[in-house]
């Protein structure tokens, strides 16, 4: 009788041990990334003499870190950067904008609803900056914004989601630009509202392609 009890106890202990091993071996679930909104990130363009077209005051790119959720100083790790309507990535060739790129960041553009982008599509074609083109193309209707020559208003293209791979090459972010004007007015007036103040929302997943 004692022998049978001992055998049963041994079997139970082995089963418990195996179950514990399976639990330990299981990969940790990826936490759900939370959406963040950045308001009034000021990234002014160069000051240009309207008479001659020459740059009279050169402005720096404003670098942004997805992990920190804020603009960062020179020398700190950065993923993307803003200057006027131009957005660059920390990846690819150093271009004529004089910003040194030392990361693996890249970008892609989706036509989609921001909240419905649950993960990075497998067929995403990543692009980096080069001397020929930026990963996010410049100019109205090409990248993230439209330009109205009658009203001079710069407005985000509806249904345009920007995807980014971070500078480390491990994390991903989806970004939606909401406004280019200070305090994000519903109907901006370029003669009254200051420009080059980005308001955007983003979701960043530092270790995976799933946003939800």
Backbone as a chain_set.jsonl record, in Angstrom:
{"seq": "XXXXXXXXXXXXXXXXXXXXXXXXXXXXXXXXXXXXXXXXXXXXXXXXXXXXXXXXXXXXXXXXXXXXXXXXXXXXXXXXXXXXXXXXXXXXXXXXXXXXXXXXXXXXXXXXXXXXXXXXXXXXXXXXXXXXXXXXXXXXXXXXXXXXXXXXXXXXXXXXXXXXXXXXXXXXXXXXXXXXXXXXXXXXXXXXXXXXXXXXXXXXXXXXXXXX", "coords": {"N": [[0.836, -1.209, 0.0], [1.874, 1.191, 0.892], [3.873, 1.433, -0.994], [2.424, 1.831, -3.394], [1.225, 4.292, -2.843], [3.477, 5.862, -2.735], [4.371, 5.668, -5.385], [2.243, 6.931, -6.738], [2.428, 9.502, -5.683], [4.882, 10.207, -6.707], [4.343, 10.291, -9.464], [2.533, 12.421, -9.567], [4.177, 14.542, -8.754], [6.008, 14.622, -10.881], [4.288, 15.323, -12.988], [3.474, 17.857, -12.155], [5.924, 19.162, -12.25], [6.512, 19.039, -14.996], [4.425, 20.575, -15.997], [5.079, 23.039, -14.886], [7.474, 23.542, -16.209], [6.571, 23.84, -18.836], [5.083, 26.168, -18.566], [7.12, 27.951, -17.924], [8.608, 27.861, -20.242], [6.96, 29.005, -22.099], [6.496, 31.776, -24.28], [6.67, 35.176, -23.217], [3.775, 37.188, -23.171], [3.191, 39.813, -25.565], [2.923, 43.095, -24.579], [0.099, 45.292, -24.827], [0.302, 48.09, -26.877], [0.023, 51.526, -26.118], [-1.816, 54.339, -27.341], [-0.457, 57.527, -28.012], [-0.586, 61.084, -27.874], [0.968, 63.776, -29.366], [1.418, 67.163, -28.924], [1.704, 70.3, -30.516], [4.448, 70.179, -31.415], [7.103, 71.938, -32.25], [8.57, 72.684, -35.261], [10.115, 74.549, -37.086], [10.645, 75.724, -40.461], [13.468, 76.582, -42.612], [14.324, 80.059, -42.715], [13.413, 82.062, -45.339], [14.322, 84.435, -47.779], [11.901, 86.164, -49.378], [12.152, 87.698, -51.608], [14.561, 87.065, -52.916], [14.73, 84.334, -52.681], [16.653, 83.056, -51.247], [18.135, 81.289, -48.493], [18.069, 82.727, -45.378], [18.205, 82.214, -42.734], [19.09, 79.315, -41.238], [17.387, 76.521, -40.052], [17.388, 73.905, -37.576], [16.722, 70.318, -37.834], [14.12, 68.886, -35.91], [14.469, 66.406, -33.694], [12.965, 63.266, -32.872], [12.026, 60.831, -30.474], [10.481, 57.731, -30.369], [10.349, 55.965, -28.218], [10.872, 57.579, -25.969], [8.919, 59.423, -26.305], [9.03, 62.114, -26.999], [10.64, 65.172, -28.17], [14.155, 65.117, -28.782], [17.52, 65.946, -27.804], [20.466, 66.862, -29.731], [22.753, 64.221, -30.234], [21.434, 62.39, -28.691], [19.535, 59.306, -28.898], [17.47, 58.922, -31.745], [14.507, 58.612, -33.796], [12.803, 59.641, -35.862], [12.621, 62.836, -37.592], [11.682, 66.296, -37.773], [11.102, 69.116, -39.907], [9.805, 72.017, -40.954], [7.528, 71.046, -43.404], [8.75, 68.682, -43.875], [9.597, 65.322, -43.16], [11.965, 63.183, -41.826], [13.875, 60.083, -41.584], [15.837, 58.165, -39.26], [17.787, 56.627, -40.818], [19.356, 55.183, -43.664], [20.867, 57.103, -46.322], [22.955, 59.919, -45.622], [21.7, 62.981, -46.419], [21.404, 66.025, -48.398], [20.372, 67.574, -46.434], [21.962, 67.665, -44.275], [21.833, 66.13, -41.957], [23.063, 63.656, -39.905], [22.675, 60.236, -40.267], [22.444, 57.384, -38.356], [21.127, 55.083, -37.777], [18.709, 52.358, -38.143], [16.264, 53.075, -39.039], [13.199, 53.281, -40.918], [10.557, 53.898, -43.323], [7.071, 53.704, -44.287], [4.083, 54.182, -46.2], [0.66, 54.062, -45.578], [-2.66, 53.706, -46.843], [-5.225, 53.95, -44.932], [-7.42, 53.416, -42.072], [-6.509, 54.764, -39.036], [-7.038, 53.521, -36.46], [-7.683, 50.996, -37.28], [-5.421, 49.761, -38.111], [-3.865, 47.193, -37.03], [-1.511, 45.834, -36.932], [1.825, 45.665, -38.325], [1.745, 45.382, -41.762], [2.586, 42.367, -43.524], [3.561, 42.609, -46.097], [4.806, 45.038, -46.239], [6.648, 47.61, -47.759], [9.553, 48.818, -46.986], [11.191, 51.958, -46.806], [14.113, 54.023, -46.951], [15.787, 57.161, -46.285], [17.408, 58.876, -48.972], [19.804, 60.299, -51.301], [18.324, 60.781, -53.523], [15.581, 60.574, -52.896], [13.285, 61.086, -50.159], [12.191, 58.918, -47.512], [9.598, 59.462, -46.663], [7.885, 61.063, -48.97], [8.344, 64.42, -50.182], [6.345, 67.42, -50.661], [3.091, 68.607, -51.665], [0.386, 66.333, -51.589], [1.973, 64.124, -51.941], [3.244, 62.916, -49.731], [2.464, 63.152, -46.553], [0.665, 65.258, -46.503], [-1.724, 67.625, -47.936], [-1.693, 70.508, -50.079], [-3.282, 73.559, -50.39], [-3.448, 75.771, -52.921], [-5.058, 77.993, -53.188], [-5.999, 78.786, -50.671], [-3.743, 78.531, -49.198], [-3.41, 76.647, -47.251], [-2.075, 73.981, -45.369], [-2.838, 70.692, -45.014], [-3.39, 67.571, -43.332], [-3.481, 64.519, -45.181], [-6.483, 62.801, -45.473], [-7.056, 59.567, -44.065], [-4.451, 58.686, -44.203], [-1.793, 56.911, -43.068], [1.256, 56.77, -41.421], [3.888, 54.531, -41.302], [6.561, 53.474, -39.259], [9.782, 52.073, -38.828], [11.844, 51.712, -36.027], [14.961, 53.337, -34.977], [16.599, 51.419, -33.884], [15.887, 49.183, -35.216], [14.136, 47.28, -34.305], [11.663, 47.908, -33.212], [8.329, 49.212, -33.926], [6.217, 51.801, -35.243], [3.048, 53.367, -35.651], [1.743, 56.238, -37.177], [-0.293, 59.131, -37.156], [-0.73, 62.177, -38.597], [-2.254, 64.992, -37.293], [-2.553, 67.766, -37.29], [-1.002, 70.751, -38.606], [-0.773, 73.156, -37.519], [-0.526, 75.543, -34.826], [-1.958, 74.577, -31.79], [-3.834, 73.094, -33.111], [-6.179, 74.031, -34.818], [-9.584, 73.711, -35.954], [-10.341, 74.758, -38.41], [-7.919, 75.925, -39.968], [-6.245, 79.067, -40.419], [-3.833, 80.29, -42.354], [-2.841, 82.855, -42.159], [-3.372, 83.68, -39.677], [-2.985, 81.597, -37.85], [-0.206, 80.062, -36.377], [2.241, 78.155, -38.093], [3.907, 74.946, -38.674], [3.717, 73.585, -36.3], [3.41, 70.627, -35.078], [0.787, 68.361, -34.468], [0.202, 65.153, -33.555], [-0.754, 61.684, -33.413], [0.331, 58.55, -32.122], [1.213, 55.057, -32.063], [3.414, 52.97, -30.48], [5.33, 50.081, -30.656], [7.811, 48.573, -29.044], [9.007, 46.082, -29.36], [8.109, 44.286, -31.504], [5.59, 43.589, -34.054], [2.949, 43.92, -33.637], [0.345, 46.103, -32.905], [-1.859, 45.982, -31.353]], "CA": [[0.0, 0.0, 0.0], [2.79, 2.332, 0.981], [4.577, 1.521, -2.279], [1.502, 2.429, -4.364], [1.084, 5.718, -2.518], [4.74, 6.504, -3.127], [4.37, 5.758, -6.852], [1.266, 7.954, -7.134], [2.996, 10.806, -5.318], [5.95, 10.498, -7.663], [3.72, 10.659, -10.745], [1.974, 13.766, -9.399], [5.294, 15.496, -8.724], [6.536, 14.731, -12.244], [3.305, 16.072, -13.779], [3.562, 19.262, -11.733], [7.196, 19.692, -12.751], [6.385, 19.227, -16.44], [3.54, 21.723, -16.209], [5.839, 24.242, -14.549], [8.435, 23.76, -17.289], [5.839, 24.346, -19.995], [4.737, 27.557, -18.298], [8.346, 28.739, -17.988], [9.074, 27.895, -21.625], [6.038, 29.775, -22.932], [6.954, 33.156, -24.464], [5.901, 36.202, -22.52], [2.886, 37.904, -24.094], [3.571, 41.179, -25.895], [1.967, 44.019, -23.99], [-0.604, 46.154, -25.765], [0.869, 49.432, -26.948], [-0.969, 52.574, -25.91], [-1.717, 55.493, -28.228], [-0.033, 58.788, -27.401], [-0.779, 62.262, -28.714], [1.966, 64.832, -29.206], [0.791, 68.435, -29.275], [2.526, 71.494, -30.746], [5.877, 69.966, -31.607], [7.47, 73.043, -33.14], [9.671, 72.33, -36.156], [10.076, 75.565, -38.145], [11.481, 75.578, -41.654], [14.44, 77.654, -42.798], [13.777, 81.373, -43.052], [13.792, 82.341, -46.728], [14.052, 85.776, -48.306], [10.896, 86.0, -50.428], [12.574, 88.442, -52.791], [15.666, 86.387, -53.607], [14.619, 82.886, -52.57], [17.811, 82.554, -50.524], [17.967, 80.995, -47.069], [18.738, 83.735, -44.552], [18.402, 81.608, -41.411], [18.91, 77.867, -41.342], [16.826, 75.916, -38.846], [17.733, 72.484, -37.437], [15.652, 69.335, -37.728], [13.726, 68.546, -34.547], [14.521, 64.947, -33.622], [11.932, 62.702, -31.998], [12.19, 59.434, -30.065], [9.211, 57.073, -30.056], [10.432, 55.361, -26.893], [10.766, 58.632, -24.955], [7.69, 60.172, -26.53], [9.31, 63.546, -26.989], [11.789, 65.623, -28.942], [15.408, 64.85, -28.077], [18.629, 66.822, -28.168], [21.524, 66.275, -30.548], [23.554, 63.263, -29.49], [20.551, 61.369, -28.139], [18.943, 58.402, -29.886], [16.254, 59.46, -32.362], [13.913, 57.755, -34.822], [12.377, 60.496, -36.972], [12.864, 64.252, -37.317], [10.775, 67.205, -38.474], [11.54, 70.472, -40.248], [8.764, 72.444, -41.875], [6.656, 69.92, -43.771], [9.593, 67.522, -44.168], [9.833, 64.324, -42.114], [13.039, 62.273, -42.211], [14.073, 58.936, -40.702], [17.227, 57.903, -38.875], [18.205, 55.45, -41.561], [19.614, 55.485, -45.063], [22.007, 57.956, -46.634], [22.921, 61.31, -45.193], [21.343, 63.755, -47.6], [21.82, 67.422, -48.401], [19.832, 68.285, -45.275], [23.065, 67.722, -43.322], [21.558, 65.364, -40.744], [23.748, 62.367, -39.93], [21.816, 59.11, -39.929], [23.253, 56.272, -37.868], [20.234, 54.029, -37.327], [18.081, 51.472, -39.123], [14.871, 53.502, -39.212], [12.644, 53.278, -42.275], [9.16, 54.336, -43.318], [6.141, 53.265, -45.332], [2.835, 54.94, -46.149], [-0.547, 53.261, -45.769], [-3.973, 54.334, -46.954], [-5.983, 53.13, -43.988], [-7.929, 54.075, -40.874], [-5.485, 54.599, -38.008], [-7.427, 52.553, -35.433], [-7.835, 49.668, -37.872], [-4.094, 49.193, -38.381], [-3.585, 46.42, -35.823], [-0.144, 45.318, -36.992], [2.559, 46.027, -39.535], [1.467, 44.406, -42.827], [3.749, 41.564, -43.917], [4.058, 43.03, -47.411], [5.261, 46.425, -46.166], [7.882, 47.942, -48.471], [10.224, 49.844, -46.204], [12.094, 52.849, -47.536], [14.952, 54.905, -46.154], [16.15, 58.389, -46.981], [18.548, 58.798, -49.887], [20.05, 61.561, -51.995], [17.306, 60.944, -54.562], [14.244, 60.727, -52.322], [13.074, 60.804, -48.746], [11.267, 57.804, -47.281], [8.301, 60.138, -46.734], [8.085, 62.033, -50.056], [7.984, 65.813, -49.925], [5.429, 68.033, -51.62], [1.67, 68.38, -51.464], [-0.204, 65.165, -52.232], [2.949, 63.043, -52.119], [3.579, 62.236, -48.489], [1.444, 63.145, -45.498], [-0.212, 66.428, -46.517], [-2.177, 68.325, -49.138], [-1.52, 71.961, -50.031], [-4.3, 74.27, -51.162], [-2.832, 77.011, -53.411], [-5.986, 79.119, -53.07], [-6.084, 79.22, -49.267], [-2.395, 78.37, -48.623], [-3.52, 75.772, -46.088], [-1.463, 72.653, -45.386], [-3.721, 69.825, -44.229], [-3.078, 66.146, -43.431], [-4.297, 63.74, -46.111], [-7.348, 61.872, -44.744], [-6.796, 58.153, -44.295], [-3.024, 58.462, -44.462], [-1.088, 56.44, -41.876], [2.689, 56.595, -41.626], [4.51, 53.459, -40.528], [7.995, 53.661, -39.071], [10.64, 51.16, -38.068], [12.674, 52.598, -35.217], [16.384, 53.386, -35.308], [17.225, 50.175, -33.443], [15.497, 48.128, -36.142], [13.392, 46.25, -33.586], [10.322, 48.366, -32.878], [7.555, 49.818, -35.013], [5.229, 52.8, -34.833], [2.108, 53.909, -36.637], [1.598, 57.662, -36.878], [-1.274, 59.907, -37.91], [-0.594, 63.614, -38.407], [-3.579, 65.576, -37.081], [-2.557, 69.187, -37.631], [0.284, 71.405, -38.841], [-0.898, 74.506, -36.977], [-0.49, 75.624, -33.371], [-3.198, 74.258, -31.069], [-4.685, 72.262, -33.976], [-7.504, 74.607, -35.1], [-10.414, 72.906, -36.857], [-10.28, 75.406, -39.724], [-6.748, 76.802, -39.857], [-6.035, 80.225, -41.275], [-2.38, 80.462, -42.353], [-2.496, 84.245, -41.863], [-3.625, 83.904, -38.252], [-2.484, 80.479, -37.048], [1.201, 79.75, -36.597], [2.441, 76.848, -38.72], [5.041, 74.104, -38.26], [3.448, 73.04, -34.969], [2.804, 69.321, -35.347], [0.015, 67.557, -33.533], [0.036, 63.82, -34.138], [-0.885, 60.571, -32.481], [1.096, 57.384, -32.566], [1.31, 53.866, -31.229], [4.766, 52.423, -30.632], [5.582, 48.763, -30.094], [9.271, 48.483, -29.077], [9.536, 44.737, -29.607], [7.164, 43.478, -32.257], [4.855, 44.235, -35.141], [1.543, 44.017, -33.261], [0.002, 47.308, -32.171], [-2.923, 45.631, -30.407]], "C": [[0.861, 1.247, 0.0], [3.505, 2.544, -0.331], [3.709, 2.198, -3.329], [1.342, 3.929, -4.133], [2.322, 6.481, -2.952], [4.804, 6.697, -4.634], [3.439, 6.873, -7.327], [1.814, 9.347, -6.847], [4.086, 11.21, -6.298], [5.401, 10.952, -9.0], [3.174, 12.082, -10.68], [3.071, 14.81, -9.432], [5.881, 15.709, -10.11], [5.603, 15.571, -13.112], [3.357, 17.556, -13.448], [4.819, 19.903, -12.287], [7.125, 19.969, -14.243], [5.513, 20.437, -16.757], [4.27, 23.031, -15.945], [6.829, 24.581, -15.646], [7.755, 24.363, -18.505], [5.485, 25.811, -19.809], [5.955, 28.455, -18.42], [8.822, 28.911, -19.411], [8.192, 28.759, -22.506], [6.528, 31.211, -23.061], [6.054, 34.145, -23.745], [5.02, 36.948, -23.513], [3.369, 39.326, -24.329], [2.502, 42.127, -25.364], [1.342, 44.911, -25.057], [-0.011, 47.549, -25.721], [-0.244, 50.465, -26.836], [-0.737, 53.736, -26.873], [-1.325, 56.732, -27.43], [-0.28, 59.923, -28.389], [0.265, 63.313, -28.362], [1.354, 66.129, -29.726], [1.831, 69.541, -29.436], [4.031, 71.218, -30.725], [6.339, 70.962, -32.67], [8.714, 72.684, -33.942], [9.7, 73.299, -37.329], [11.035, 75.284, -39.289], [12.52, 76.696, -41.679], [13.723, 78.958, -43.124], [14.319, 81.762, -44.424], [13.423, 83.774, -47.104], [13.111, 85.634, -49.498], [11.272, 86.736, -51.709], [13.604, 87.663, -53.608], [15.538, 84.871, -53.611], [15.776, 82.252, -51.818], [17.478, 82.297, -49.051], [18.754, 82.023, -46.26], [18.941, 83.253, -43.115], [18.078, 80.125, -41.499], [18.429, 77.313, -40.003], [17.204, 74.434, -38.776], [16.497, 71.59, -37.517], [15.378, 69.076, -36.247], [13.592, 67.032, -34.475], [13.56, 64.423, -32.559], [12.212, 61.232, -31.731], [10.831, 58.841, -29.72], [9.223, 56.521, -28.637], [10.262, 56.402, -25.789], [9.488, 59.452, -25.11], [7.881, 61.666, -26.522], [10.469, 63.873, -27.924], [13.049, 65.41, -28.113], [16.507, 65.757, -28.617], [19.612, 66.098, -29.078], [22.386, 65.368, -29.678], [22.734, 62.17, -28.844], [19.975, 60.513, -29.264], [17.647, 58.994, -30.422], [15.79, 58.537, -33.474], [13.504, 58.537, -36.062], [12.673, 61.944, -36.601], [12.006, 65.105, -38.241], [11.465, 68.535, -38.774], [10.585, 71.004, -41.308], [7.835, 71.276, -42.154], [7.435, 68.635, -44.034], [9.748, 66.629, -42.946], [10.912, 63.373, -42.62], [13.138, 61.136, -41.203], [15.555, 58.774, -40.396], [17.683, 56.589, -39.501], [18.386, 55.801, -43.02], [20.826, 56.377, -45.221], [21.828, 59.341, -46.026], [22.733, 62.168, -46.428], [21.821, 65.194, -47.468], [21.252, 68.21, -47.23], [20.823, 68.323, -44.114], [22.772, 67.039, -41.989], [22.226, 63.999, -40.867], [22.798, 61.272, -39.468], [22.694, 57.925, -39.531], [22.404, 55.106, -37.375], [19.679, 53.2, -38.467], [16.624, 51.858, -39.384], [14.473, 53.513, -40.683], [11.172, 53.651, -42.172], [8.376, 53.711, -44.458], [4.851, 54.051, -45.139], [1.666, 54.011, -46.445], [-1.747, 54.164, -46.009], [-4.912, 53.473, -46.124], [-6.542, 54.008, -42.881], [-6.97, 53.754, -39.737], [-5.83, 53.491, -37.016], [-7.552, 51.133, -35.974], [-6.5, 49.03, -38.251], [-3.641, 48.491, -37.103], [-2.149, 45.918, -35.765], [0.52, 45.818, -38.265], [2.267, 44.983, -40.607], [2.734, 43.666, -43.254], [4.377, 42.057, -45.215], [4.571, 44.472, -47.419], [6.591, 46.609, -46.893], [8.545, 49.125, -47.769], [11.17, 50.659, -47.072], [12.888, 53.692, -46.547], [15.285, 56.152, -46.965], [17.373, 58.165, -47.867], [18.744, 60.159, -50.53], [18.997, 61.832, -53.06], [15.933, 61.264, -53.97], [14.28, 60.513, -50.816], [12.101, 59.63, -48.625], [9.822, 58.3, -47.264], [8.445, 61.242, -47.775], [7.631, 63.437, -49.666], [7.006, 66.317, -50.985], [3.981, 67.677, -51.359], [1.148, 67.196, -52.255], [0.725, 63.979, -52.36], [3.207, 62.234, -50.855], [2.424, 62.216, -47.511], [0.429, 64.276, -45.623], [-0.647, 66.849, -47.914], [-1.919, 69.817, -48.958], [-2.538, 72.605, -50.949], [-3.72, 75.608, -51.625], [-3.753, 78.224, -53.34], [-6.018, 79.679, -51.639], [-4.735, 79.168, -48.556], [-2.386, 77.461, -47.395], [-2.834, 74.435, -46.356], [-2.299, 71.765, -44.474], [-3.334, 68.364, -44.407], [-4.017, 65.44, -44.41], [-5.164, 62.766, -45.311], [-7.008, 60.418, -45.085], [-5.352, 57.839, -44.62], [-2.33, 58.119, -43.142], [0.377, 56.225, -42.232], [3.189, 55.481, -40.717], [6.0, 53.731, -40.432], [8.608, 52.453, -38.374], [11.596, 52.041, -37.277], [14.158, 52.462, -35.557], [17.122, 52.122, -34.895], [16.9, 49.01, -34.367], [14.664, 47.036, -35.51], [11.936, 46.628, -33.31], [9.647, 49.056, -34.048], [6.529, 50.795, -34.445], [4.294, 53.103, -35.989], [1.792, 55.331, -36.202], [0.511, 58.271, -37.749], [-1.076, 61.384, -37.581], [-1.993, 64.219, -38.33], [-3.646, 67.043, -37.48], [-1.134, 69.699, -37.792], [0.306, 72.8, -38.212], [-1.015, 74.484, -35.452], [-1.882, 75.455, -32.778], [-4.237, 73.557, -31.935], [-6.074, 72.842, -34.217], [-8.267, 73.756, -36.106], [-10.369, 73.445, -38.28], [-9.123, 76.409, -39.727], [-6.733, 77.93, -40.879], [-4.54, 80.522, -41.253], [-1.922, 81.886, -42.073], [-2.687, 84.574, -40.379], [-3.022, 82.827, -37.359], [-1.034, 80.177, -37.398], [1.344, 78.326, -37.134], [3.696, 76.158, -38.187], [4.941, 73.702, -36.791], [2.69, 71.729, -35.166], [1.981, 68.82, -34.157], [-0.213, 66.214, -34.212], [-0.15, 62.793, -33.034], [-0.131, 59.381, -33.033], [0.977, 56.247, -31.559], [2.661, 53.242, -31.523], [4.873, 51.085, -29.923], [7.091, 48.519, -30.178], [9.838, 47.111, -29.416], [8.513, 43.871, -30.325], [6.421, 44.288, -33.285], [3.37, 44.395, -34.825], [1.305, 45.293, -32.462], [-1.087, 47.051, -31.138], [-2.95, 44.128, -30.212]], "O": [[0.64, 2.2, -0.746], [3.728, 3.68, -0.75], [4.193, 3.047, -4.077], [1.324, 4.726, -5.071], [2.235, 7.596, -3.468], [5.234, 7.745, -5.116], [3.794, 7.659, -8.205], [1.681, 10.258, -7.664], [4.211, 12.376, -6.673], [5.924, 11.887, -9.606], [3.334, 12.857, -11.623], [2.918, 15.853, -10.068], [6.215, 16.834, -10.481], [6.056, 16.423, -13.876], [3.293, 18.406, -14.336], [4.794, 21.047, -12.74], [7.609, 20.998, -14.714], [5.814, 21.219, -17.658], [4.107, 24.006, -16.677], [7.015, 25.749, -15.985], [8.285, 25.279, -19.133], [5.568, 26.606, -20.745], [5.87, 29.567, -18.939], [9.369, 29.953, -19.771], [8.635, 29.206, -23.565], [6.936, 31.812, -22.067], [4.837, 33.971, -23.677], [5.484, 37.304, -24.596], [3.89, 39.973, -23.421], [1.318, 41.974, -25.667], [1.976, 45.241, -26.059], [0.157, 48.124, -24.646], [-1.326, 50.288, -27.397], [0.406, 54.074, -27.183], [-1.803, 56.949, -26.317], [-0.189, 59.731, -29.602], [0.42, 63.688, -27.2], [0.833, 66.176, -30.84], [2.722, 69.699, -28.601], [4.792, 71.947, -30.089], [5.999, 70.832, -33.846], [9.774, 72.415, -33.378], [9.35, 72.925, -38.449], [12.094, 74.684, -39.103], [12.466, 77.631, -40.88], [12.652, 78.959, -43.732], [15.53, 81.787, -44.642], [12.336, 84.252, -46.779], [13.482, 85.048, -50.515], [10.755, 86.42, -52.781], [13.526, 87.609, -54.836], [16.154, 84.194, -54.433], [15.871, 81.027, -51.757], [16.656, 82.989, -48.451], [19.964, 82.169, -46.438], [19.747, 83.813, -42.372], [16.949, 79.732, -41.793], [19.003, 77.607, -38.955], [17.326, 73.78, -39.811], [15.373, 72.042, -37.297], [16.302, 69.051, -35.433], [12.717, 66.444, -35.11], [13.364, 65.033, -31.508], [12.586, 60.482, -32.633], [10.11, 59.38, -28.88], [8.218, 56.601, -27.93], [9.59, 56.146, -24.79], [9.033, 60.095, -24.164], [6.999, 62.409, -26.09], [11.178, 62.988, -28.402], [13.015, 65.512, -26.886], [16.427, 66.263, -29.736], [19.591, 64.871, -29.181], [22.707, 65.701, -28.537], [23.275, 61.126, -28.481], [19.929, 60.93, -30.421], [16.826, 59.505, -29.661], [16.58, 57.773, -34.028], [13.822, 58.141, -37.184], [12.945, 62.25, -35.44], [11.65, 64.689, -39.344], [12.296, 69.012, -38.001], [10.557, 70.502, -42.432], [7.403, 70.591, -41.226], [6.844, 67.611, -44.379], [9.996, 67.108, -41.84], [10.792, 62.819, -43.712], [12.569, 61.203, -40.114], [16.414, 59.191, -41.173], [17.927, 55.594, -38.818], [17.65, 56.627, -43.559], [21.706, 56.406, -44.361], [20.717, 59.863, -45.928], [23.517, 62.089, -47.373], [22.552, 65.534, -46.538], [21.597, 69.376, -47.04], [20.553, 68.942, -43.085], [23.415, 67.353, -40.987], [21.98, 63.269, -41.827], [22.19, 61.374, -38.403], [23.578, 57.517, -40.284], [22.891, 54.243, -36.644], [20.119, 53.318, -39.611], [15.846, 51.051, -39.893], [15.301, 53.727, -41.568], [10.61, 53.713, -41.079], [8.939, 53.252, -45.452], [4.564, 54.528, -44.041], [1.675, 53.272, -47.428], [-1.838, 55.255, -45.445], [-5.341, 52.403, -46.558], [-6.193, 55.182, -42.761], [-6.656, 52.587, -39.505], [-5.005, 52.615, -36.757], [-7.53, 50.172, -35.205], [-6.465, 47.873, -38.669], [-3.097, 49.127, -36.2], [-1.63, 45.613, -34.691], [-0.143, 46.329, -39.168], [2.52, 43.799, -40.383], [3.813, 44.254, -43.336], [5.586, 41.936, -45.409], [4.75, 45.061, -48.485], [7.54, 45.857, -46.67], [8.145, 50.276, -47.942], [11.853, 50.13, -47.948], [12.411, 54.03, -45.464], [15.087, 56.188, -48.18], [18.252, 57.365, -47.547], [17.941, 61.069, -50.326], [18.797, 62.979, -53.459], [15.213, 62.12, -54.483], [15.172, 59.857, -50.278], [11.293, 59.383, -49.52], [8.928, 57.636, -47.789], [9.069, 62.265, -47.493], [6.666, 63.613, -48.922], [6.86, 65.724, -52.054], [3.675, 66.581, -50.889], [1.428, 67.063, -53.446], [0.311, 62.924, -52.841], [3.368, 61.015, -50.909], [1.521, 61.385, -47.61], [-0.579, 64.264, -44.917], [-0.036, 66.488, -48.921], [-1.925, 70.329, -47.838], [-2.651, 72.255, -52.124], [-3.518, 76.499, -50.8], [-3.287, 79.361, -53.424], [-6.06, 80.893, -51.436], [-4.589, 79.69, -47.451], [-1.454, 77.507, -46.592], [-2.99, 73.84, -47.422], [-2.449, 72.06, -43.288], [-2.985, 67.951, -45.513], [-5.21, 65.737, -44.455], [-4.625, 61.973, -44.539], [-6.715, 60.086, -46.233], [-5.065, 56.822, -45.252], [-2.287, 58.934, -42.22], [0.695, 55.575, -43.228], [2.941, 55.49, -39.511], [6.627, 54.165, -41.398], [8.024, 51.888, -37.45], [12.109, 53.024, -37.812], [14.555, 51.585, -36.325], [18.15, 51.782, -35.479], [17.555, 47.969, -34.313], [14.492, 45.971, -36.103], [11.079, 45.753, -33.189], [10.29, 49.435, -35.026], [6.043, 50.636, -33.325], [4.696, 53.097, -37.153], [1.598, 55.602, -35.017], [0.409, 57.964, -38.937], [-1.233, 61.797, -36.433], [-2.822, 63.981, -39.208], [-4.68, 67.512, -37.955], [-0.192, 69.166, -37.206], [1.283, 73.537, -38.354], [-1.534, 73.532, -34.869], [-2.844, 76.096, -33.202], [-5.396, 73.437, -31.537], [-7.066, 72.208, -33.856], [-7.672, 73.154, -37.001], [-10.361, 72.677, -39.242], [-9.332, 77.603, -39.514], [-7.146, 77.771, -42.028], [-4.024, 80.966, -40.227], [-0.748, 82.111, -41.781], [-2.227, 85.607, -39.894], [-2.596, 83.112, -36.239], [-0.679, 80.053, -38.57], [0.655, 77.41, -36.685], [4.435, 76.707, -37.371], [5.956, 73.502, -36.123], [1.479, 71.727, -35.391], [2.423, 68.856, -33.008], [-0.757, 66.152, -35.314], [0.24, 63.002, -31.886], [0.025, 59.224, -34.244], [0.683, 56.451, -30.381], [3.009, 53.013, -32.681], [4.55, 50.965, -28.741], [7.608, 48.28, -31.27], [11.023, 46.99, -29.726], [8.1, 42.835, -29.805], [6.586, 45.503, -33.386], [2.615, 44.936, -35.632], [1.979, 45.54, -31.461], [-1.228, 47.799, -30.171], [-3.775, 43.619, -29.452]]}, "num_chains": 1, "name": "protein.A"}
